Amino acid sequence: MKVTIVTVVYNSASTIADAMESVLRQTYKDIEYIIVDGQSNDGSVDIIRQYESRFQGRLRWISEPDKGIYDAMNKGVHMATGDVVGILNSDDFFTADNVIEKMVDHFTADVDAVYGDVCFVKAKNPKKRVRYYSGRIFRPWQLHFGFLPPHPSLYVRRFLFDKCGYYDTSYRISADFEFIIRLCQHHKRLKYLHMNFVTMRIGGASTRDWESRFVGAKENLRACKQNHLFSNRGLICLKYPLKVIAFLPW
């Protein structure tokens, strides 16, 4: 099984090397790595070029303007030739060297997607753990509350993007949530793997500040309505108690 990992980059010179190194260290070798750069001007592209030869033909990358992070993700998925596709953010890195190997073992004939856990760390001190986000408690009915499994741990069969649709670029923060609603509506064969997939630095688009959380909550409600999934502001607010449970140590 070929796995495509997509990394979206924009001015990530301080972190992109960590992401790329973590891909190189994976024990599973049938990996296609795609980097979509949004015309960075901080030296990110120079770092990508420096690493290119180390991937021995397994890395493909582009650098061009885009319409935001989800547009760039869509470009990467369109470029993908793997059987399974996942997203590794440019400021994140795989927690262990065998993440992809273990993930692939769980893609049996009756599984469409696999997800797990992620660990949040301080942006300037990746060894300082802030919280642990487990996908263990996720069930599709929790989408009514705006709750979703950790998107950076999600690996999906490539053909499902063509069948269910790509990321909706009209969303600023919650296109991953809206995509997962469609995925669960059409294909409920998702499997949880009790494993820490990715280490995430705090400060991404959805975790940056309270304004981002407010925008995310509004977009979650919009995503539910768009996909005829009953919800309201009260239900969306209830996702935070669910998150408290998801952040408990497992």
Disulfide bonds with the S-S distance in Angstrom:
none
